[in-house]
């Protein structure tokens, strides 16, 4: 984990932040509301869910990981770790005891944004195609551009504010594009075609085959009928992709379990 991840997790534990504890069982996940209680030299203490002692004992015996997710600011963090042992009647204060579990410290914590501009990672199964053209300053961005102005692109991630892309050149040359270029961006997904205007955020980082990895910032969508409709469509698409991304993460946890 990065220092930021470590600090974030430690702050959540210190504040006894609520968590969702996901226990793998028969190829599925059982989700329970819980909370961080404390941190020890051995690991992290989490309140145990009621009625799951048998399943927890089986997970401890087999070493199968459980999932933990918690919210902070505008993000949600998730990680999977083994349960080390059950802590019965743990004394919280002079009057209160709870059953708890000790979990291992995570090697990795994944954070996902919860805001409307959530940046979702794109995988081939998402079947979303991005096309990018360089256009002149006086050209209406929705007009059909010249084929020679197109820059071959592959979509890596997407939000309502922009996209992460890999751009490719021709004839073993880097792509002919820079931050001053005005761009026409076309997204094709699920019987929808969206046309947006944008610019490169920065020069990007070199990739393979003379490509560059960079970001495209969309121009603020106008507050008219077309703009509101396009923003609603883009927001709905990203929401669907976000749910699928979370399902993939949980499926990965289930398969590991």
Protein Blocks (a to p, Z undefined) as FASTA:
>chain_A
ZZklmmmmmmmmmnopacdddddeehiacddddddfbdcfklccddddehilmmmmmmmm
nopacdddddehjbccddddddfbdcehiafblmbccddddddddfbdcdddfbfklccd
ddfklopacddddddfkbcfkbccdfklpccdddfbdcfkbccdddddeehiacdddfkb
ccdddddeehiacddddddfbgbjadehhiacddddddddddbfklmmmmmmmmmmmmmm
mmmmmmmmmmmmmmmZZ
